[in-house]
Amino acid sequence: MLKRTIAFLLLIYFRELAKLQLRKASPTIIGITGSAGKTSLRNAIAAVLKDHRKIKVSLKANSESGIPLNILGLSPKDYSFFDWARLSLLAPITLLTNWEPYDVYIAELGIDSPLPPKNMEYLLTIVRPAIGVFLNVLPVHGQFFDGLVPQTIKDPKERRARVSDAIAEEKGKLITSLPKTGVAILNADDPKVIAFFGKTKARVVTFGVRHKADLMAKDIGISLGGFSMVCKEDAKEEVKLKLGQLFPKHYAQTFLAAIAVGRYLGLSLAQCVRGLQTHFQLPKGRMSIIPGIRGTVILDSSYNASRKTMEDALQTLREVAPQRKIAILGDMRELGSVAKLEHEEVAKIAARTTDMVVTVGPQMKQWFTPELIKLGFPRKNLWSATGPYEALDIAKKLMKDKDTVLIKGSQNALFLEIVTQGLMQNPKDANKLLCRRGRFWDGKREQLKQSER
């Protein structure tokens, strides 16, 4: 209890100093929320604005501690007691010495709970965005919202809908908190997002692919050579966006949302597209194309996973792979009572998009694997591993020339970047290409290695 109290007081300390730091720059604050894709959207908005505004980005910072430290210009090293003591001493000094000029602060707002300090309400005591972007709603971190759904509701699909409603309500506080002079940028393709159209005082701008919106995309094309789409504004002006990286088709929504921010801040549609084409970089571990051993291609999406992103990644694998399609899929964590349903639904997509599957983790083995077998997937093409090192050993025996390998799973417990590194043609490039780098994460991976072997 004492430790928790001290931690909360420390959060308030950093928060108040960060608020003072923000006053020095008085930037326009852009808040980004959603269940998946926030970091990619943050990067896309930064790319759009880079040539036209002085921007600061909440790099590797989307939480109750990360955001204020980022505003102050501080970064944790190993999250130890001594590290927090160091940050506490540096914070007031930084407040006096850091006069970094910027016009726009792009804040990724991640919530893990309906309760403070891990909820949206608390994050909005740190930053008060004038521009709010709401990307999507999925039952990610659903286990922390499960308690808001009556236990009398047993049907998994109904529970998932109720959990998603609770998540939408919490994330949507970003939109309902916007000032009358601000703008809410909403995904018209997500019914739980567009429901906030009439719940804000701010002006509303919509984007979408399947439903009519202010900004839309058509002619979306993907291949191992890149991504393209045509951006339409108010069904009038059209500009083609071409990028030399592979993105799943749902990235069209990400790019439209970023363009909407740019248009609101006075940029032309062509300027927004040019910014994306010039500056956008995919965050590590999100469908990066990496050359693999034996002439294979790796689609590294090892950073994290939810049902929707897993399904989109599998559909992308099917569309771009020239020959055999192998998926190395890890557990989707923190889903609470809907975990079984979510894993089974991913199995339905995997059954028609892959030739071989290696699962990693107990949830995949318990729920995904039986469903895949029930759907008629050949048992001889299916393997289960307890952890990433075992999965790596299996994959090395399977891979052949011209295979395309998708690697995707939840973050922080599975560390599927271990599999990616072991299958890379040039493992020495790991620090440049893969997610979760540095001493802290190296230590976590070493602990996992010792426990697994």
N, C-alpha and C positions, 0 to 999 in steps of 0.2 A: 504493500500500500504506500509506504514512504517513497519507494523507488518510482512508483507511478506518479505520485504527487510532484516529485522533483522534476520528472520528465515533462509533465504538463506545464510547470512553471517555466522550464527552460524554453518550451515552445512559445509561450507568451512573450518571454524576453526577446527571442529572435523575431517574433512577429512585430512587436512594437518598434524595434530598431529598423526592421525592413520597411515599415510604413513611413518612418521618418526619411529613410533613404529614397523612397519613391517620391516624396514631396520635393526633393532636390531637383529631380529630372522632370517631374509632372508629365509623364508620358501618357499617350493614349494606350489603354490596356485592352488587349484582345484576350478573351478567355475562351478556351477550347474544352469542350466536354464530349463524352461519348464512351461507349463500352469497348471499342476497338478502333485503332487507327489514329489515335490522338497525336502520337509523335510524328507520324508521317504527315499529318495535316499541319502540325506546327512547322515542320521543315518546308512544306509547300507554301505556307503563308510567308515564311521568311524569304523564300526564293522569289516570290512575287514582289515583295516590297524592297528587296535588298538594294536595288539601284536607285530607289526613290525616297527612302526614309532611313534615318539612323535607327537601327533596331537592336533590341536586346531580347534574347530568347531564353526561356527557362530550360536550359540544357541539362539533361539528366536530372530534372527536378520537377516533380508534379504533385508533391505531397505537402503535408502540414509542416514538415521540417525542410524539405528540399526547396520549396519556393522562397521562403524568407532568406535562406542561406544564399540562394542564387541571386536574389535582389541585392544582397550585401556584397556579392562578389566572392563568396567563400564556398569551399568544397570539402566535404568529409574525405578522409583517407581510408580509415578502416573501421569506423563506427564504434571504436572502443571508448572506454571511460576517458582515457587521456586525450583522445581525439576530440570528444565533446568539450572537454575542459579547454583545449586549444582554441576551438571555435568560439567558445564563450568569451575568452580573453580578447580574441581578435575582432569580434563583432563591433564593439564601440570604437575601436581604433579605425576600423574600416569605414564606419559611419562618418568619421571626421576627415578621412583621407581620400575616400573613393568619390570622385566627381565625374564618373563616366557619363558622357552626354548621350542621350537617346530620346527619340521622339515617340517610339512605339515599343511597348513591352508585350511579348507574345507568351502567354502563360498557359501551359498545359495543366488542366485541373483534374487530377485523378482522385476518385473516391473509392474507398474500400468498405464503407459501412454507413448506416444511417445515423450513427452516433458520432459526436465530436471526440477527438479532433480530426477524424478520418472521413468526415462528411463534407458536402458542398457548403453547408451553412458556415462551417468553421473556415473553410478556404476563402469565403467571401468576406471574412473579417480581416484577411491579409491584403487582398486585392479587390478592387471594385471595377470590373470591366465596363467599358462603354460599348464594346463590340463582343457579342456572345455567339459562338458557333456550336451548334448541337449536331453531332454527326450521326449517332445511332444509339439504339438501346438493345442490349443482349443480357442474358442472365449471368454475366461475368461477375465474380465475387458474390454469387447468389446465396452462398451459405450464410453470409452475414446479414442478408435480408429475409431469410427463411422465417425468422421469428415473427415477422410482421404479417405472415399469412396464417390464418387459423388452421390448427392441426386437424380440424374436421374435414378440411379439403384434402382428399386423398388422390384424386386423379392427377397424374404427373403433368399432363398438358395444362390443366387448369392451374396447378401450383406454379408452373413456369410462367404462365401469363400473369398471375398475381405478383410473383417475384419481380418480373420485368416491369410491371406497373409501379412497384415500390422504387425500383432503381430509377425509372424515368422521372418519378416525382422528385427524388433527391437531386438528380443531375439537372432537372429542369429549373431548379432554383436559380441557376445561372441566368436563365432566360427571364424569369419573373422578376429578378432583381435589377434588370437593366433600366437605366434612366430613360425618360421620354426622348431625350436627345440622342440616344444610342440606336443600335441596330441589332436585331436578332436574325441570325442566318441559320435557316432550318432545312433539314433534309426532307423533301416532299415525298420521298420513297419510303420513309419509315413512319408508319401511322402513330407510333408513340411519341415521335419527335414533332411531327406536324401538328399534333394535338395542342401544342403550346402556341400555335399561331394567334389565338385570341386571348392568351394569358399574359401578355406583356404590354407595357406602355410604349415600348420602343417600336420603331419602324421594323417591318419584317421583310426579309429577302429570302426567297426559296431557291433551292437547287434540286435537281433530280435527273434521273435517266428514264424511269418508267412512268412517272406522273408529271403532269403539266407543272412547270415551275418558271421562275424568272430567268434562271440559267439552266440550260439543259445540254446533254451530250448525245451525240448520235455517231454512227459509223465507228464504233469502238473496235479496234483491232489489236490482238496481242500475238507475239511470237518470241522465240528466244532472241531475236534481233531487236525487239523493242515494243513500244506501246504507241498507239495513235488514237485520236478521237477528234471529232468536230465539236467545238463549243458554240452554242447558240444563246444569244441574249434576247429575251422577249420575242422569240421567234423571228427576229430580224437579222441582226448582224451575226455573221458566222466567221470563226477563225479556227484553223486546224492546229492541233497540238501534236507534235511528234517528239518522242523521247527514245533514247537509245538504250533504255533499260526495260526489263520485263516487269510488268505489274499485273496482278489480277484485275479483271474488268471492274471490280467494285472501286478501284482507285479513281475511276471517272468521277465519283462523288467527292472524293478527297480533293481532286484538282478543281472541280466546280466550286467547292466551298472556299478554297484559297482565292480563286478568281473573284468570288463575291466580295471578299474582304478588300481586295485591291480595287474593285470598282467602287465600293463605298468610300474609299479613301482617295478617289479622284483619278485613278489610273484608267487608261483605255483597255478594252478587251485585248487588243494586240500587245500592249505593254505587259499585261498580266501573263499572257501565254509566252511571251519572250523571256520573262523572268523565270518561269518554270523550266523552259528549254535550256536556259543558260546556267541556272544555279541549283535546281532541285537534285538532291541526293537522297537515295533510299536509306533509311536508318538500318544499321547492321542487324542481320538476323530476320529481315522481312523480305523473303523471296529474292535474296541475292543469288545471282548466277555465278557459280564458282567451278572452275575446271576440276574434275575428279580423277581418281586413279583409273588406269586402263581405258582412257578415252571417254570417260563418262562425264555427265553434266550433273552438278548438284544444284538443286533449288533449296537454298538455305533459309528456312523460315523458323529457326530454332528459338527465336526470342520468346514467343508466347503463343497461346492457342485458345480459341473458343470455338464453339460449334460452327458459327457462320464463317469465321476466317479459315477454319479447317476445311469446310466444304468448298469455299472459293479457291483455296490452294489446290485441292484435289481436282477441281474442274480445270484449273489452269494447267496442271500436270497433264491432264488428258489432251488439252488443246495444243500444247507446245512440244510434247515429247515425240521425237521421230520414230523411236522403236520401243523397247521395253520400258514400262513404267513401274518403278519401285517406290513405295511409300514407307518411310520410317516414322511412325506416329506415336507420340507419347500421350500420357494422361492429360485430360483437361481438368484442372484442379479448381477448387473453391466454388463448386457448383451446387453444393448442398443437396437438397432432396430431388433435384432434377438431373443429377449427374448420370443416372442410368439412362434416362430418355435421351439426353444429349449425346452420349456415346453411341447409343443404338442408331440414332439418326445419321451420325457421321458414317457409320458402317454401311448404311444404305447407299451413300454416295461413293464410298471407297469400292464397293462391290462392282460398280460399273465404270470406274475410272482408273483402276490399277491392275497390274498383272501380278505383282507380288507385294506383300505387306509384312513389315516387321513391327510389332507393337512393343512399347516400352512402358512398364509400370503396371500396378495392380488393377487400376480401373479399366484400362484397355483390355486386360486379360479377362476381367470379370464380366464386362458388359459389351464391349465392342466385338471381341473375338467370337462369342457364341452367336451374336446376331449376323456377323459376316458369314459364318459357316451355315447358318439357317438359310441365308440368301443364296446358297449354292457356290460360294467362293471355294476354289480347290484347296483342301487342307494342305496339300503338298507345297503350296505357294504362300503359306502363312506360318510365321514364327512369332514367338513371344519371348521377350527379354525382361529381366527384372530391372535392369538399369542401362545406362548408356554404353558402358564398356562391353557388356555382353552383346548389346545390339550392334556395336561396332564390329565385333568378331564375326557375327552372323552376316552382316552386310559385306564384309570383305570377301567372304566365300561366295556370295551371290553375284557380285557385280561383274558385268561384261562390257565389252566395247559398245559404245553408243547407247547405253542405258541412261535414262534420266531418273534421278533420285530426289524425291521430296523428303525433307527432314523438318518435322514440325511437332511441337509439344509445349506444355505449360512451362512457365519460367520458374527459376530459383530452386526447384527441387529435382528436376530431371537433368538439366544442363545438357541438352542435346547438341549444343555446340561442340561437345566432346566427340560426338559421332562425326559431325561435319569436319572437324580438324583431322580426324583419323582417316577420312576418305579423300581429303584434298590432294590434288596433284603436288602442290607446294605447301606443306604444313607450316613452313616458316612464315607464311603470309597471314597466319591466324590473327595476330594482334592488329593487323591492318583491316581484315575483312570480317571478323566474327564479333558477336556480341559478348557482353560481360567480360571485359578485359581488366587487368590490374591485379595488384597483390591480394586484395580482398577476395576477388572471385577465384583467383588461382588457389587460395587457401580452401575455399569451399569445394572446388573440384577435387583437390587432393584428399579432403576428408571423405568425399563420396567414393573416391577410388579405393581408399583403405577399407571402407565399410563394405563395398561391393566385392572386393577380392580378398 
